[in-house]
């Protein structure tokens, strides 16, 4: 089964909007791929979910946000977070996703981030847009 890291923007977009990111969340909940995460990526997801402009869209309470991030932690394949990389000079925080993907032996990293997408592939991890990931899942049915 495919192992994938979803960046915070993909996950949060799946919560607050219809469309491709929402279909990715549905596919994960349906067991069509394994979600790989690290404490650093989970922390970023929690942080983004707490941004005032995002809260206005999802209307979740603090306990609902906490519950969601806890469920991600419980259901995802968690990495140890020991690997440190320095790859994306333009935005070093993007390295947390690469670390998670490499350490978690992910097949792909799903993102809309231009710095990550520019890499294309990193240590056998394919870096792709959400639509490409949905197409990959469809092809594996």
N, C-alpha and C positions, 0 to 999 in steps of 0.2 A: 504494500500500500504506500502511496505517496506520503512523504513527510514534508511538511511545509511550515515556514515561518511567515506569519502575516505581520506587516508593520502596523503600528498604532493607527495610522490614518485609514488603512483598509478595514481594520476591525471596527473602529469607531464609525466610519462611513456606513458599514453594514448595519449598525445599530440605528443611526439617525436618518438614513435615506433608503429608498428602494433602489433597485438596480443591481449591478454586477457585484459590488461588495456584499450586499444582502444575500445574494445567491451563494456566495462563498461561505458565509456563516451557516446558511441552511445545509450546504453540502457537508460542512464539518459536523454539524449536529446529526446529520444522517449517517455519519460514519464513513464518508467517502474519502477522507484523508486524515492523517494524524497531524495535529497541530503541535509544533515544537515551540517552546518558549523558555525564557530565562527570567530570573528575578528582575534584571534590568529592563527587559521588554515589558514585563507585567507592570512594573512601576511606571513606565512611560504611558502605558495604556490607561492606568488609573489616573495619572496626572492629566492626560488629555480629556478623559471623561469628566474631569472636574473643572475644566475651563468654563467660565460663565457662558460664553456663546454656545458651547456644546450642551451644557445643562439646560439651556433654554430650548434646545431641540429634543432632547430625550426625556426631560422632566423627571429624572430619577432622583431619589433621595440619596443621601450619603450612604445609608445602609444598603440600598440597592446597588450602588456603584461598588461598594465593598463586596457584596455578595457575588456580583458578576466577576470581579477580578479573582475572588476566591474560587469560583467555579472553574475559571480558566486554569488556575493553578492546579486544581484537583484533576482536571480532565486532560490537560496537555502533557506532552512529554517534556519534562523539565530538564534543562541542562544545569551543570554545576556552576557555570559562570566563572570558571577559572581561566579560560582562554582570554588573552588580551591581544588585540590586533590594532595596527595603525595603518589603515588603508585609505580612508576617505579624508584627505587633508582639508577639503573645503567644508566638511561638517563631521567632525570626529564622533559626534553622538550616533551617527549612522553605523559606526563600527560595532556597536552593541548588537545590531541585527546580524551582521556578518559573523560575529563571534558565536551567537546563538545558533545560526545555521550550520556553521562548520562543526561546532562542538556537538550539536544534536544530530549530525549526519543527515541534515535535511536535503531533499532533492531540489527544493526551490525556495526562494525568498520572494514573496509577493509584495510589491510596493508600487507606489506612484512617484517615489523620490528620484529625481533626476540624477543625483550623485550616485546612487546605487544602480540605477538602470544603466548608466553609462558603462559600468563594469561588465554587464552582460552575463558573465560567468565568473565565479570566484571559487577556487578550490573545488571544482566539480559541482558547485551549487549554482543552478540556473536562476538568474535574477530576472523576474518577469512582471509585467503589468497584470492587474486583476483580470482583465478580459482574456489574456493569454492563459492564465491559470484555469479559468472556467472552460476554455477550449481544451486544455490538457485533460481536465477531469472528464469532459464529454467524450473525448477520444478513447478513454480508458474504460468506458462503460461496457 
